[in-house]
Amino acid sequence: MSRPPHLPDAHLEQSEHDSLSRNISIFFITIVLALAAGVAGSLIVFAWVIPGGYMTEGQWVPRGQNSTITTPFVDPEAAVIRKVKNSTVEVFLAREILANGYYGRNAWVGDGVMLSSNGWGVVYAPKIANGSVPSLRMRDTQGTWYTPTSIVPDTVHGFIYFKLEGTEFYVASFPDWRIVESGMAVWVYERGSWKHQVLGARTYIDGSLSFRVSEERQRFELSPSGLSETGIVVSDTGNVLGFVDDEGRLHDAWMVEYSIPRLLGEGALTESVVDWTGSMVETIEEGKTVFGFLLESLGGSESTGLKRGDIIRTINGMPIDEYTVHRMIRATPVSLQVWRNGQISDILISE
């Protein structure tokens, strides 16, 4: 039977059908390839603009994670390990010695830090610093034992300073305290073990509004919390920042460094020349917040020219800072900018 005249030949109809099928297949394949290319391009751009992590200490840390939390038990560089171990000693209670020179668990006091080549050192031991300090013994990393010839307790800050016989001790170094801030990477060292942490937020030691200007007001928390209960805290370069107290906070060693000159010269601790009590206040001047210390009591410093109600605005030209005010007021002479009854004047405290 012949095909109707208005229809194409049979072989032409089959060819057009095959061509249409091929075109449809190519169309769908093109769409799929375009979508795949778009997704891959988006992923590349996202990874370039927003990296998936960062390199630190030779390790890849995924985005959103803290390197000190993911790997808290790694060791610092070998130079830091040597620096810290060579400048520290283990401190024990002498009365807890057992047979054959062994010490029980209760004999451990803490790791001490050597402050001078002629044998002065310090250990943070608030539980025994507040009373009559018992006899102590120290052991260095070479296994040599020492009995201190002098002990000077700091009952306010919990430190015990000791003097060992010798002239060849390695000495610990301290940081520039102006750069010690939240987020700083630190190492906590205790009896040969290391934990990597960071300085967290500053928290109040005493939350009351009034405080003595010579007292430490705030301390850094160590993060992650609960990782270190005791130990020496050092920077990434091995400088001694302080000690972990029993609340997991940094009891910083600024007071230790400040006490060294008189300790070495006289074998005594430096005491604050002022005993003022007051509270922090603030005002707005030219669109900026200005802080001050409002004097509520002068203690025994009645002859300094200061009066109750005065507001100390700067100390030695530096703005008042609640965290560092106890450091700023220590050394004499001290130049103060004081607000009194709407007038600003300068007062020099020389002793």
FENCOR-V616090 format. One record per backbone hydrogen bond with DSSP energy under -1.0 kcal/mol. CO is the residue of the C=O (numbers start at 1). NH is the residue of the N-H. E is the energy in kcal/mol with one decimal. If there is no record, write none. Layout:
BEGIN
CO:NH:E, CO:NH:E
END
This chain:
BEGIN
4:7:-1.4, 9:13:-1.8, 10:14:-1.8, 11:15:-1.6, 12:16:-2.1, 13:17:-1.8, 14:18:-2.1, 15:19:-2.2, 16:20:-2.3, 17:21:-2.0, 18:22:-2.3, 19:23:-2.3, 20:24:-2.3, 21:25:-2.2, 22:26:-2.5, 23:27:-2.3, 24:28:-2.2, 25:29:-2.4, 26:30:-2.4, 27:31:-2.0, 28:32:-2.4, 29:33:-2.6, 30:34:-2.3, 31:35:-2.5, 32:36:-2.3, 33:37:-2.4, 34:38:-2.3, 35:39:-2.4, 36:40:-2.5, 37:41:-2.5, 38:42:-2.4, 39:43:-2.4, 40:44:-2.2, 41:45:-2.6, 42:46:-2.8, 43:47:-2.5, 44:48:-1.7, 45:49:-3.0, 46:50:-3.1, 52:63:-3.2, 54:61:-3.1, 56:59:-2.0, 59:56:-2.5, 61:54:-1.8, 62:65:-1.9, 66:70:-2.3, 67:71:-1.8, 72:196:-3.2, 77:81:-2.0, 78:82:-2.4, 79:83:-2.2, 80:84:-2.4, 81:85:-2.5, 82:86:-2.5, 85:88:-1.1, 87:114:-2.7, 89:112:-3.9, 90:139:-2.0, 91:109:-2.6, 91:110:-1.3, 92:137:-2.2, 93:96:-1.4, 94:97:-1.3, 98:101:-1.1, 99:102:-1.5, 102:98:-4.2, 104:107:-1.5, 105:108:-1.2, 107:93:-2.2, 110:91:-2.5, 112:89:-2.1, 113:122:-2.2, 114:172:-2.7, 116:119:-1.4, 117:169:-1.6, 119:164:-2.1, 120:115:-3.2, 120:116:-1.5, 121:162:-2.2, 122:113:-3.2, 123:160:-2.6, 125:128:-1.4, 125:129:-1.4, 135:94:-2.2, 137:92:-2.9, 138:146:-2.7, 139:90:-3.0, 140:143:-1.9, 144:140:-2.0, 146:138:-2.6, 150:163:-2.1, 152:161:-2.6, 154:158:-1.9, 158:125:-2.2, 159:154:-3.4, 160:123:-1.9, 161:152:-2.7, 162:121:-2.6, 163:149:-2.9, 173:240:-3.2, 176:179:-2.0, 181:184:-1.6, 184:199:-2.2, 186:197:-2.4, 187:234:-3.0, 188:195:-1.4, 189:232:-2.9, 190:193:-2.0, 193:190:-2.0, 195:188:-2.5, 197:186:-2.9, 198:223:-2.9, 199:183:-3.8, 201:221:-2.4, 203:219:-2.4, 211:278:-2.1, 212:215:-1.9, 217:205:-2.4, 219:203:-3.1, 220:250:-3.3, 221:200:-4.2, 223:198:-2.4, 224:227:-1.1, 231:244:-2.2, 232:189:-3.1, 233:241:-2.9, 233:242:-1.5, 234:187:-3.0, 235:238:-1.7, 239:235:-2.3, 241:253:-2.4, 242:233:-2.9, 243:251:-3.6, 245:248:-1.9, 248:222:-2.0, 249:245:-2.7, 250:252:-1.1, 251:243:-1.7, 253:257:-2.3, 254:258:-2.6, 255:259:-1.6, 259:263:-2.2, 260:264:-2.9, 261:265:-1.8, 262:266:-3.4, 263:267:-1.3, 276:213:-2.3, 277:296:-2.9, 277:297:-2.0, 278:211:-2.5, 279:294:-3.0, 281:292:-2.4, 283:290:-3.1, 285:288:-1.8, 288:285:-2.9, 290:283:-2.0, 292:281:-2.5, 293:312:-2.4, 294:279:-1.4, 295:309:-2.6, 297:277:-2.4, 298:301:-2.3, 307:310:-2.0, 310:295:-2.8, 311:339:-2.9, 312:293:-2.1, 313:320:-1.4, 314:337:-1.9, 315:318:-1.9, 318:315:-2.4, 321:325:-1.7, 324:327:-1.2, 324:328:-2.2, 325:329:-1.5, 327:330:-1.2, 334:349:-3.3, 335:316:-3.8, 336:347:-2.5, 337:313:-3.2, 337:314:-1.0, 338:345:-2.6, 339:311:-2.2, 340:343:-2.0, 343:340:-3.2, 345:338:-3.3, 347:336:-3.1, 349:334:-3.0
END
